[in-house]
């Protein structure tokens, strides 16, 4: 968990990260009719960032494992 605090989005994924954050924080709530407070935006941004970190690390690990399995 501590590594997430010091992790930065890789340069080749910045556009993907920004689009995902905008969609999840602004577009999806607007479509669903949800309104957030400032604290709500902050909490959602934190857990979205954590989920993005976990999925990125999971895909990188799987990619590495897949590359190691090839002969």
mmCIF file of the N, C-alpha and C atoms, coordinates in Angstrom:
data_MODEL
# 
_entry.id   MODEL 
# 
loop_
_atom_site.group_PDB 
_atom_site.id 
_atom_site.type_symbol 
_atom_site.label_atom_id 
_atom_site.label_alt_id 
_atom_site.label_comp_id 
_atom_site.label_asym_id 
_atom_site.label_entity_id 
_atom_site.label_seq_id 
_atom_site.pdbx_PDB_ins_code 
_atom_site.Cartn_x 
_atom_site.Cartn_y 
_atom_site.Cartn_z 
_atom_site.occupancy 
_atom_site.B_iso_or_equiv 
_atom_site.pdbx_formal_charge 
_atom_site.auth_seq_id 
_atom_site.auth_comp_id 
_atom_site.auth_asym_id 
_atom_site.auth_atom_id 
_atom_site.pdbx_PDB_model_num 
ATOM 1   N N  . UNK A 1 1  ? 0.826   -1.192  0.000   1.00 0.00 ? 1  UNK A N  1 
ATOM 2   C CA . UNK A 1 1  ? 0.000   0.000   0.000   1.00 0.00 ? 1  UNK A CA 1 
ATOM 3   C C  . UNK A 1 1  ? 0.868   1.253   0.000   1.00 0.00 ? 1  UNK A C  1 
ATOM 4   N N  . UNK A 1 2  ? 1.984   1.204   0.689   1.00 0.00 ? 2  UNK A N  1 
ATOM 5   C CA . UNK A 1 2  ? 2.859   2.360   0.792   1.00 0.00 ? 2  UNK A CA 1 
ATOM 6   C C  . UNK A 1 2  ? 3.448   2.746   -0.563  1.00 0.00 ? 2  UNK A C  1 
ATOM 7   N N  . UNK A 1 3  ? 3.638   1.780   -1.458  1.00 0.00 ? 3  UNK A N  1 
ATOM 8   C CA . UNK A 1 3  ? 4.198   2.104   -2.770  1.00 0.00 ? 3  UNK A CA 1 
ATOM 9   C C  . UNK A 1 3  ? 3.238   2.944   -3.602  1.00 0.00 ? 3  UNK A C  1 
ATOM 10  N N  . UNK A 1 4  ? 1.936   2.802   -3.364  1.00 0.00 ? 4  UNK A N  1 
ATOM 11  C CA . UNK A 1 4  ? 0.959   3.591   -4.103  1.00 0.00 ? 4  UNK A CA 1 
ATOM 12  C C  . UNK A 1 4  ? 1.138   5.084   -3.832  1.00 0.00 ? 4  UNK A C  1 
ATOM 13  N N  . UNK A 1 5  ? 1.515   5.426   -2.606  1.00 0.00 ? 5  UNK A N  1 
ATOM 14  C CA . UNK A 1 5  ? 1.662   6.830   -2.246  1.00 0.00 ? 5  UNK A CA 1 
ATOM 15  C C  . UNK A 1 5  ? 2.754   7.537   -3.047  1.00 0.00 ? 5  UNK A C  1 
ATOM 16  N N  . UNK A 1 6  ? 3.778   6.802   -3.444  1.00 0.00 ? 6  UNK A N  1 
ATOM 17  C CA . UNK A 1 6  ? 4.917   7.395   -4.145  1.00 0.00 ? 6  UNK A CA 1 
ATOM 18  C C  . UNK A 1 6  ? 4.939   7.069   -5.631  1.00 0.00 ? 6  UNK A C  1 
ATOM 19  N N  . UNK A 1 7  ? 3.889   6.439   -6.106  1.00 0.00 ? 7  UNK A N  1 
ATOM 20  C CA . UNK A 1 7  ? 3.825   6.019   -7.499  1.00 0.00 ? 7  UNK A CA 1 
ATOM 21  C C  . UNK A 1 7  ? 3.342   7.163   -8.382  1.00 0.00 ? 7  UNK A C  1 
ATOM 22  N N  . UNK A 1 8  ? 3.940   7.275   -9.568  1.00 0.00 ? 8  UNK A N  1 
ATOM 23  C CA . UNK A 1 8  ? 3.491   8.263   -10.555 1.00 0.00 ? 8  UNK A CA 1 
ATOM 24  C C  . UNK A 1 8  ? 3.036   7.521   -11.800 1.00 0.00 ? 8  UNK A C  1 
ATOM 25  N N  . UNK A 1 9  ? 2.056   8.049   -12.452 1.00 0.00 ? 9  UNK A N  1 
ATOM 26  C CA . UNK A 1 9  ? 1.541   7.430   -13.671 1.00 0.00 ? 9  UNK A CA 1 
ATOM 27  C C  . UNK A 1 9  ? 2.646   7.464   -14.729 1.00 0.00 ? 9  UNK A C  1 
ATOM 28  N N  . UNK A 1 10 ? 2.915   6.325   -15.374 1.00 0.00 ? 10 UNK A N  1 
ATOM 29  C CA . UNK A 1 10 ? 3.945   6.313   -16.422 1.00 0.00 ? 10 UNK A CA 1 
ATOM 30  C C  . UNK A 1 10 ? 3.583   7.276   -17.555 1.00 0.00 ? 10 UNK A C  1 
ATOM 31  N N  . UNK A 1 11 ? 4.598   7.822   -18.164 1.00 0.00 ? 11 UNK A N  1 
ATOM 32  C CA . UNK A 1 11 ? 4.397   8.853   -19.183 1.00 0.00 ? 11 UNK A CA 1 
ATOM 33  C C  . UNK A 1 11 ? 3.526   8.380   -20.349 1.00 0.00 ? 11 UNK A C  1 
ATOM 34  N N  . UNK A 1 12 ? 3.664   7.121   -20.732 1.00 0.00 ? 12 UNK A N  1 
ATOM 35  C CA . UNK A 1 12 ? 2.888   6.615   -21.870 1.00 0.00 ? 12 UNK A CA 1 
ATOM 36  C C  . UNK A 1 12 ? 1.423   6.357   -21.511 1.00 0.00 ? 12 UNK A C  1 
ATOM 37  N N  . UNK A 1 13 ? 1.041   6.469   -20.223 1.00 0.00 ? 13 UNK A N  1 
ATOM 38  C CA . UNK A 1 13 ? -0.334  6.234   -19.794 1.00 0.00 ? 13 UNK A CA 1 
ATOM 39  C C  . UNK A 1 13 ? -1.035  7.484   -19.270 1.00 0.00 ? 13 UNK A C  1 
ATOM 40  N N  . UNK A 1 14 ? -0.406  8.634   -19.365 1.00 0.00 ? 14 UNK A N  1 
ATOM 41  C CA . UNK A 1 14 ? -0.976  9.861   -18.793 1.00 0.00 ? 14 UNK A CA 1 
ATOM 42  C C  . UNK A 1 14 ? -2.305  10.216  -19.467 1.00 0.00 ? 14 UNK A C  1 
ATOM 43  N N  . UNK A 1 15 ? -2.371  10.155  -20.786 1.00 0.00 ? 15 UNK A N  1 
ATOM 44  C CA . UNK A 1 15 ? -3.622  10.486  -21.477 1.00 0.00 ? 15 UNK A CA 1 
ATOM 45  C C  . UNK A 1 15 ? -4.748  9.553   -21.061 1.00 0.00 ? 15 UNK A C  1 
ATOM 46  N N  . UNK A 1 16 ? -4.467  8.264   -20.978 1.00 0.00 ? 16 UNK A N  1 
ATOM 47  C CA . UNK A 1 16 ? -5.463  7.281   -20.553 1.00 0.00 ? 16 UNK A CA 1 
ATOM 48  C C  . UNK A 1 16 ? -5.944  7.592   -19.132 1.00 0.00 ? 16 UNK A C  1 
ATOM 49  N N  . UNK A 1 17 ? -5.023  7.912   -18.253 1.00 0.00 ? 17 UNK A N  1 
ATOM 50  C CA . UNK A 1 17 ? -5.347  8.238   -16.864 1.00 0.00 ? 17 UNK A CA 1 
ATOM 51  C C  . UNK A 1 17 ? -6.240  9.478   -16.780 1.00 0.00 ? 17 UNK A C  1 
ATOM 52  N N  . UNK A 1 18 ? -5.879  10.523  -17.497 1.00 0.00 ? 18 UNK A N  1 
ATOM 53  C CA . UNK A 1 18 ? -6.660  11.756  -17.455 1.00 0.00 ? 18 UNK A CA 1 
ATOM 54  C C  . UNK A 1 18 ? -8.070  11.570  -18.010 1.00 0.00 ? 18 UNK A C  1 
ATOM 55  N N  . UNK A 1 19 ? -8.190  10.832  -19.103 1.00 0.00 ? 19 UNK A N  1 
ATOM 56  C CA . UNK A 1 19 ? -9.513  10.566  -19.681 1.00 0.00 ? 19 UNK A CA 1 
ATOM 57  C C  . UNK A 1 19 ? -10.354 9.746   -18.712 1.00 0.00 ? 19 UNK A C  1 
ATOM 58  N N  . UNK A 1 20 ? -9.765  8.730   -18.118 1.00 0.00 ? 20 UNK A N  1 
ATOM 59  C CA . UNK A 1 20 ? -10.493 7.903   -17.158 1.00 0.00 ? 20 UNK A CA 1 
ATOM 60  C C  . UNK A 1 20 ? -10.963 8.726   -15.962 1.00 0.00 ? 20 UNK A C  1 
ATOM 61  N N  . UNK A 1 21 ? -10.088 9.564   -15.435 1.00 0.00 ? 21 UNK A N  1 
ATOM 62  C CA . UNK A 1 21 ? -10.463 10.390  -14.282 1.00 0.00 ? 21 UNK A CA 1 
ATOM 63  C C  . UNK A 1 21 ? -11.586 11.366  -14.640 1.00 0.00 ? 21 UNK A C  1 
ATOM 64  N N  . UNK A 1 22 ? -11.487 12.006  -15.791 1.00 0.00 ? 22 UNK A N  1 
ATOM 65  C CA . UNK A 1 22 ? -12.545 12.944  -16.204 1.00 0.00 ? 22 UNK A CA 1 
ATOM 66  C C  . UNK A 1 22 ? -13.874 12.233  -16.392 1.00 0.00 ? 22 UNK A C  1 
ATOM 67  N N  . UNK A 1 23 ? -13.830 11.076  -17.023 1.00 0.00 ? 23 UNK A N  1 
ATOM 68  C CA . UNK A 1 23 ? -15.063 10.317  -17.224 1.00 0.00 ? 23 UNK A CA 1 
ATOM 69  C C  . UNK A 1 23 ? -15.675 9.889   -15.899 1.00 0.00 ? 23 UNK A C  1 
ATOM 70  N N  . UNK A 1 24 ? -14.846 9.351   -15.012 1.00 0.00 ? 24 UNK A N  1 
ATOM 71  C CA . UNK A 1 24 ? -15.356 8.815   -13.752 1.00 0.00 ? 24 UNK A CA 1 
ATOM 72  C C  . UNK A 1 24 ? -15.759 9.905   -12.764 1.00 0.00 ? 24 UNK A C  1 
ATOM 73  N N  . UNK A 1 25 ? -15.086 11.035  -12.787 1.00 0.00 ? 25 UNK A N  1 
ATOM 74  C CA . UNK A 1 25 ? -15.389 12.083  -11.808 1.00 0.00 ? 25 UNK A CA 1 
ATOM 75  C C  . UNK A 1 25 ? -16.437 13.086  -12.282 1.00 0.00 ? 25 UNK A C  1 
ATOM 76  N N  . UNK A 1 26 ? -16.526 13.314  -13.587 1.00 0.00 ? 26 UNK A N  1 
ATOM 77  C CA . UNK A 1 26 ? -17.421 14.361  -14.068 1.00 0.00 ? 26 UNK A CA 1 
ATOM 78  C C  . UNK A 1 26 ? -18.525 13.854  -15.002 1.00 0.00 ? 26 UNK A C  1 
ATOM 79  N N  . UNK A 1 27 ? -18.171 13.079  -16.008 1.00 0.00 ? 27 UNK A N  1 
ATOM 80  C CA . UNK A 1 27 ? -19.145 12.681  -17.026 1.00 0.00 ? 27 UNK A CA 1 
ATOM 81  C C  . UNK A 1 27 ? -20.140 11.655  -16.483 1.00 0.00 ? 27 UNK A C  1 
ATOM 82  N N  . UNK A 1 28 ? -19.650 10.583  -15.891 1.00 0.00 ? 28 UNK A N  1 
ATOM 83  C CA . UNK A 1 28 ? -20.548 9.543   -15.377 1.00 0.00 ? 28 UNK A CA 1 
ATOM 84  C C  . UNK A 1 28 ? -21.498 10.067  -14.295 1.00 0.00 ? 28 UNK A C  1 
ATOM 85  N N  . UNK A 1 29 ? -21.023 10.818  -13.305 1.00 0.00 ? 29 UNK A N  1 
ATOM 86  C CA . UNK A 1 29 ? -21.973 11.377  -12.327 1.00 0.00 ? 29 UNK A CA 1 
ATOM 87  C C  . UNK A 1 29 ? -23.001 12.324  -12.966 1.00 0.00 ? 29 UNK A C  1 
ATOM 88  N N  . UNK A 1 30 ? -22.570 13.091  -13.978 1.00 0.00 ? 30 UNK A N  1 
ATOM 89  C CA . UNK A 1 30 ? -23.510 13.986  -14.656 1.00 0.00 ? 30 UNK A CA 1 
ATOM 90  C C  . UNK A 1 30 ? -24.608 13.189  -15.357 1.00 0.00 ? 30 UNK A C  1 
ATOM 91  N N  . UNK A 1 31 ? -24.204 12.107  -16.021 1.00 0.00 ? 31 UNK A N  1 
ATOM 92  C CA . UNK A 1 31 ? -25.186 11.261  -16.715 1.00 0.00 ? 31 UNK A CA 1 
ATOM 93  C C  . UNK A 1 31 ? -26.151 10.624  -15.727 1.00 0.00 ? 31 UNK A C  1 
ATOM 94  N N  . UNK A 1 32 ? -25.629 10.190  -14.580 1.00 0.00 ? 32 UNK A N  1 
ATOM 95  C CA . UNK A 1 32 ? -26.465 9.529   -13.574 1.00 0.00 ? 32 UNK A CA 1 
ATOM 96  C C  . UNK A 1 32 ? -27.205 10.506  -12.668 1.00 0.00 ? 32 UNK A C  1 
ATOM 97  N N  . UNK A 1 33 ? -26.913 11.792  -12.788 1.00 0.00 ? 33 UNK A N  1 
ATOM 98  C CA . UNK A 1 33 ? -27.587 12.790  -11.972 1.00 0.00 ? 33 UNK A CA 1 
ATOM 99  C C  . UNK A 1 33 ? -27.047 12.884  -10.555 1.00 0.00 ? 33 UNK A C  1 
ATOM 100 N N  . UNK A 1 34 ? -25.804 12.495  -10.349 1.00 0.00 ? 34 UNK A N  1 
ATOM 101 C CA . UNK A 1 34 ? -25.184 12.537  -9.028  1.00 0.00 ? 34 UNK A CA 1 
ATOM 102 C C  . UNK A 1 34 ? -24.409 13.838  -8.882  1.00 0.00 ? 34 UNK A C  1 
ATOM 103 N N  . UNK A 1 35 ? -24.492 14.437  -7.697  1.00 0.00 ? 35 UNK A N  1 
ATOM 104 C CA . UNK A 1 35 ? -23.724 15.652  -7.414  1.00 0.00 ? 35 UNK A CA 1 
ATOM 105 C C  . UNK A 1 35 ? -22.815 15.367  -6.232  1.00 0.00 ? 35 UNK A C  1 
ATOM 106 N N  . UNK A 1 36 ? -21.536 15.709  -6.377  1.00 0.00 ? 36 UNK A N  1 
ATOM 107 C CA . UNK A 1 36 ? -20.560 15.500  -5.322  1.00 0.00 ? 36 UNK A CA 1 
ATOM 108 C C  . UNK A 1 36 ? -20.245 16.799  -4.604  1.00 0.00 ? 36 UNK A C  1 
ATOM 109 N N  . UNK A 1 37 ? -19.872 16.669  -3.345  1.00 0.00 ? 37 UNK A N  1 
ATOM 110 C CA . UNK A 1 37 ? -19.284 17.787  -2.617  1.00 0.00 ? 37 UNK A CA 1 
ATOM 111 C C  . UNK A 1 37 ? -17.784 17.760  -2.921  1.00 0.00 ? 37 UNK A C  1 
ATOM 112 N N  . UNK A 1 38 ? -17.055 18.737  -2.425  1.00 0.00 ? 38 UNK A N  1 
ATOM 113 C CA . UNK A 1 38 ? -15.603 18.759  -2.609  1.00 0.00 ? 38 UNK A CA 1 
ATOM 114 C C  . UNK A 1 38 ? -14.977 17.522  -1.979  1.00 0.00 ? 38 UNK A C  1 
ATOM 115 N N  . UNK A 1 39 ? -15.454 17.146  -0.796  1.00 0.00 ? 39 UNK A N  1 
ATOM 116 C CA . UNK A 1 39 ? -14.948 15.944  -0.137  1.00 0.00 ? 39 UNK A CA 1 
ATOM 117 C C  . UNK A 1 39 ? -15.281 14.701  -0.959  1.00 0.00 ? 39 UNK A C  1 
ATOM 118 N N  . UNK A 1 40 ? -16.436 14.665  -1.574  1.00 0.00 ? 40 UNK A N  1 
ATOM 119 C CA . UNK A 1 40 ? -16.816 13.545  -2.421  1.00 0.00 ? 40 UNK A CA 1 
ATOM 120 C C  . UNK A 1 40 ? -15.889 13.406  -3.617  1.00 0.00 ? 40 UNK A C  1 
ATOM 121 N N  . UNK A 1 41 ? -15.556 14.532  -4.256  1.00 0.00 ? 41 UNK A N  1 
ATOM 122 C CA . UNK A 1 41 ? -14.605 14.488  -5.371  1.00 0.00 ? 41 UNK A CA 1 
ATOM 123 C C  . UNK A 1 41 ? -13.244 13.992  -4.906  1.00 0.00 ? 41 UNK A C  1 
ATOM 124 N N  . UNK A 1 42 ? -12.801 14.457  -3.753  1.00 0.00 ? 42 UNK A N  1 
ATOM 125 C CA . UNK A 1 42 ? -11.497 14.049  -3.232  1.00 0.00 ? 42 UNK A CA 1 
ATOM 126 C C  . UNK A 1 42 ? -11.463 12.549  -2.935  1.00 0.00 ? 42 UNK A C  1 
ATOM 127 N N  . UNK A 1 43 ? -12.467 12.045  -2.248  1.00 0.00 ? 43 UNK A N  1 
ATOM 128 C CA . UNK A 1 43 ? -12.517 10.619  -1.923  1.00 0.00 ? 43 UNK A CA 1 
ATOM 129 C C  . UNK A 1 43 ? -12.598 9.779   -3.190  1.00 0.00 ? 43 UNK A C  1 
ATOM 130 N N  . UNK A 1 44 ? -13.435 10.175  -4.131  1.00 0.00 ? 44 UNK A N  1 
ATOM 131 C CA . UNK A 1 44 ? -13.542 9.418   -5.381  1.00 0.00 ? 44 UNK A CA 1 
ATOM 132 C C  . UNK A 1 44 ? -12.244 9.465   -6.174  1.00 0.00 ? 44 UNK A C  1 
ATOM 133 N N  . UNK A 1 45 ? -11.566 10.596  -6.171  1.00 0.00 ? 45 UNK A N  1 
ATOM 134 C CA . UNK A 1 45 ? -10.295 10.693  -6.882  1.00 0.00 ? 45 UNK A CA 1 
ATOM 135 C C  . UNK A 1 45 ? -9.254  9.774   -6.251  1.00 0.00 ? 45 UNK A C  1 
ATOM 136 N N  . UNK A 1 46 ? -9.228  9.700   -4.930  1.00 0.00 ? 46 UNK A N  1 
ATOM 137 C CA . UNK A 1 46 ? -8.264  8.838   -4.249  1.00 0.00 ? 46 UNK A CA 1 
ATOM 138 C C  . UNK A 1 46 ? -8.526  7.371   -4.551  1.00 0.00 ? 46 UNK A C  1 
ATOM 139 N N  . UNK A 1 47 ? -9.792  6.913   -4.442  1.00 0.00 ? 47 UNK A N  1 
ATOM 140 C CA . UNK A 1 47 ? -10.018 5.495   -4.678  1.00 0.00 ? 47 UNK A CA 1 
ATOM 141 C C  . UNK A 1 47 ? -9.890  5.151   -6.158  1.00 0.00 ? 47 UNK A C  1 
ATOM 142 N N  . UNK A 1 48 ? -10.220 6.072   -7.053  1.00 0.00 ? 48 UNK A N  1 
ATOM 143 C CA . UNK A 1 48 ? -9.998  5.813   -8.475  1.00 0.00 ? 48 UNK A CA 1 
ATOM 144 C C  . UNK A 1 48 ? -8.504  5.697   -8.785  1.00 0.00 ? 48 UNK A C  1 
ATOM 145 N N  . UNK A 1 49 ? -7.706  6.543   -8.154  1.00 0.00 ? 49 UNK A N  1 
ATOM 146 C CA . UNK A 1 49 ? -6.266  6.476   -8.339  1.00 0.00 ? 49 UNK A CA 1 
ATOM 147 C C  . UNK A 1 49 ? -5.712  5.157   -7.817  1.00 0.00 ? 49 UNK A C  1 
ATOM 148 N N  . UNK A 1 50 ? -6.204  4.703   -6.664  1.00 0.00 ? 50 UNK A N  1 
ATOM 149 C CA . UNK A 1 50 ? -5.761  3.415   -6.116  1.00 0.00 ? 50 UNK A CA 1 
ATOM 150 C C  . UNK A 1 50 ? -6.150  2.261   -7.039  1.00 0.00 ? 50 UNK A C  1 
ATOM 151 N N  . UNK A 1 51 ? -7.364  2.287   -7.549  1.00 0.00 ? 51 UNK A N  1 
ATOM 152 C CA . UNK A 1 51 ? -7.810  1.226   -8.456  1.00 0.00 ? 51 UNK A CA 1 
ATOM 153 C C  . UNK A 1 51 ? -6.978  1.246   -9.728  1.00 0.00 ? 51 UNK A C  1 
ATOM 154 N N  . UNK A 1 52 ? -6.682  2.433   -10.248 1.00 0.00 ? 52 UNK A N  1 
ATOM 155 C CA . UNK A 1 52 ? -5.848  2.529   -11.447 1.00 0.00 ? 52 UNK A CA 1 
ATOM 156 C C  . UNK A 1 52 ? -4.466  1.951   -11.176 1.00 0.00 ? 52 UNK A C  1 
ATOM 157 N N  . UNK A 1 53 ? -3.895  2.260   -10.022 1.00 0.00 ? 53 UNK A N  1 
ATOM 158 C CA . UNK A 1 53 ? -2.583  1.721   -9.642  1.00 0.00 ? 53 UNK A CA 1 
ATOM 159 C C  . UNK A 1 53 ? -2.622  0.199   -9.579  1.00 0.00 ? 53 UNK A C  1 
ATOM 160 N N  . UNK A 1 54 ? -3.619  -0.354  -8.891  1.00 0.00 ? 54 UNK A N  1 
ATOM 161 C CA . UNK A 1 54 ? -3.701  -1.814  -8.762  1.00 0.00 ? 54 UNK A CA 1 
ATOM 162 C C  . UNK A 1 54 ? -3.884  -2.498  -10.105 1.00 0.00 ? 54 UNK A C  1 
ATOM 163 N N  . UNK A 1 55 ? -4.747  -1.954  -10.962 1.00 0.00 ? 55 UNK A N  1 
ATOM 164 C CA . UNK A 1 55 ? -4.948  -2.591  -12.262 1.00 0.00 ? 55 UNK A CA 1 
ATOM 165 C C  . UNK A 1 55 ? -3.713  -2.456  -13.142 1.00 0.00 ? 55 UNK A C  1 
ATOM 166 N N  . UNK A 1 56 ? -3.001  -1.339  -13.064 1.00 0.00 ? 56 UNK A N  1 
ATOM 167 C CA . UNK A 1 56 ? -1.774  -1.174  -13.848 1.00 0.00 ? 56 UNK A CA 1 
ATOM 168 C C  . UNK A 1 56 ? -0.721  -2.173  -13.383 1.00 0.00 ? 56 UNK A C  1 
ATOM 169 N N  . UNK A 1 57 ? -0.539  -2.297  -12.083 1.00 0.00 ? 57 UNK A N  1 
ATOM 170 C CA . UNK A 1 57 ? 0.450   -3.240  -11.558 1.00 0.00 ? 57 UNK A CA 1 
ATOM 171 C C  . UNK A 1 57 ? 0.059   -4.678  -11.896 1.00 0.00 ? 57 UNK A C  1 
ATOM 172 N N  . UNK A 1 58 ? -1.226  -4.997  -11.832 1.00 0.00 ? 58 UNK A N  1 
ATOM 173 C CA . UNK A 1 58 ? -1.703  -6.341  -12.168 1.00 0.00 ? 58 UNK A CA 1 
ATOM 174 C C  . UNK A 1 58 ? -1.434  -6.667  -13.634 1.00 0.00 ? 58 UNK A C  1 
ATOM 175 N N  . UNK A 1 59 ? -1.728  -5.725  -14.535 1.00 0.00 ? 59 UNK A N  1 
ATOM 176 C CA . UNK A 1 59 ? -1.490  -5.989  -15.956 1.00 0.00 ? 59 UNK A CA 1 
ATOM 177 C C  . UNK A 1 59 ? -0.004  -6.073  -16.272 1.00 0.00 ? 59 UNK A C  1 
ATOM 178 N N  . UNK A 1 60 ? 0.809   -5.254  -15.616 1.00 0.00 ? 60 UNK A N  1 
ATOM 179 C CA . UNK A 1 60 ? 2.255   -5.320  -15.829 1.00 0.00 ? 60 UNK A CA 1 
ATOM 180 C C  . UNK A 1 60 ? 2.816   -6.650  -15.341 1.00 0.00 ? 60 UNK A C  1 
ATOM 181 N N  . UNK A 1 61 ? 2.325   -7.127  -14.199 1.00 0.00 ? 61 UNK A N  1 
ATOM 182 C CA . UNK A 1 61 ? 2.777   -8.416  -13.674 1.00 0.00 ? 61 UNK A CA 1 
ATOM 183 C C  . UNK A 1 61 ? 2.368   -9.544  -14.613 1.00 0.00 ? 61 UNK A C  1 
ATOM 184 N N  . UNK A 1 62 ? 1.141   -9.508  -15.099 1.00 0.00 ? 62 UNK A N  1 
ATOM 185 C CA . UNK A 1 62 ? 0.682   -10.543 -16.028 1.00 0.00 ? 62 UNK A CA 1 
ATOM 186 C C  . UNK A 1 62 ? 1.453   -10.493 -17.331 1.00 0.00 ? 62 UNK A C  1 
ATOM 187 N N  . UNK A 1 63 ? 1.764   -9.299  -17.808 1.00 0.00 ? 63 UNK A N  1 
ATOM 188 C CA . UNK A 1 63 ? 2.537   -9.169  -19.032 1.00 0.00 ? 63 UNK A CA 1 
ATOM 189 C C  . UNK A 1 63 ? 3.939   -9.753  -18.831 1.00 0.00 ? 63 UNK A C  1 
ATOM 190 N N  . UNK A 1 64 ? 4.524   -9.476  -17.685 1.00 0.00 ? 64 UNK A N  1 
ATOM 191 C CA . UNK A 1 64 ? 5.866   -9.998  -17.386 1.00 0.00 ? 64 UNK A CA 1 
ATOM 192 C C  . UNK A 1 64 ? 5.832   -11.516 -17.266 1.00 0.00 ? 64 UNK A C  1 
ATOM 193 N N  . UNK A 1 65 ? 4.813   -12.049 -16.582 1.00 0.00 ? 65 UNK A N  1 
ATOM 194 C CA . UNK A 1 65 ? 4.681   -13.501 -16.445 1.00 0.00 ? 65 UNK A CA 1 
ATOM 195 C C  . UNK A 1 65 ? 4.474   -14.163 -17.809 1.00 0.00 ? 65 UNK A C  1 
ATOM 196 N N  . UNK A 1 66 ? 3.688   -13.518 -18.661 1.00 0.00 ? 66 UNK A N  1 
ATOM 197 C CA . UNK A 1 66 ? 3.435   -14.059 -19.991 1.00 0.00 ? 66 UNK A CA 1 
ATOM 198 C C  . UNK A 1 66 ? 4.714   -14.050 -20.820 1.00 0.00 ? 66 UNK A C  1 
ATOM 199 N N  . UNK A 1 67 ? 5.505   -12.985 -20.714 1.00 0.00 ? 67 UNK A N  1 
ATOM 200 C CA . UNK A 1 67 ? 6.776   -12.917 -21.445 1.00 0.00 ? 67 UNK A CA 1 
ATOM 201 C C  . UNK A 1 67 ? 7.764   -13.967 -20.938 1.00 0.00 ? 67 UNK A C  1 
ATOM 202 N N  . UNK A 1 68 ? 7.733   -14.257 -19.646 1.00 0.00 ? 68 UNK A N  1 
ATOM 203 C CA . UNK A 1 68 ? 8.636   -15.255 -19.079 1.00 0.00 ? 68 UNK A CA 1 
ATOM 204 C C  . UNK A 1 68 ? 8.248   -16.669 -19.492 1.00 0.00 ? 68 UNK A C  1 
ATOM 205 N N  . UNK A 1 69 ? 6.966   -16.901 -19.789 1.00 0.00 ? 69 UNK A N  1 
ATOM 206 C CA . UNK A 1 69 ? 6.503   -18.242 -20.154 1.00 0.00 ? 69 UNK A CA 1 
ATOM 207 C C  . UNK A 1 69 ? 6.825   -18.607 -21.593 1.00 0.00 ? 69 UNK A C  1 
ATOM 208 N N  . UNK A 1 70 ? 7.112   -17.632 -22.441 1.00 0.00 ? 70 UNK A N  1 
ATOM 209 C CA . UNK A 1 70 ? 7.400   -17.943 -23.836 1.00 0.00 ? 70 UNK A CA 1 
ATOM 210 C C  . UNK A 1 70 ? 8.805   -18.516 -23.969 1.00 0.00 ? 70 UNK A C  1 
ATOM 211 N N  . UNK A 1 71 ? 8.974   -19.398 -24.908 1.00 0.00 ? 71 UNK A N  1 
ATOM 212 C CA . UNK A 1 71 ? 10.275  -20.048 -25.094 1.00 0.00 ? 71 UNK A CA 1 
ATOM 213 C C  . UNK A 1 71 ? 11.039  -19.434 -26.218 1.00 0.00 ? 71 UNK A C  1 
# 
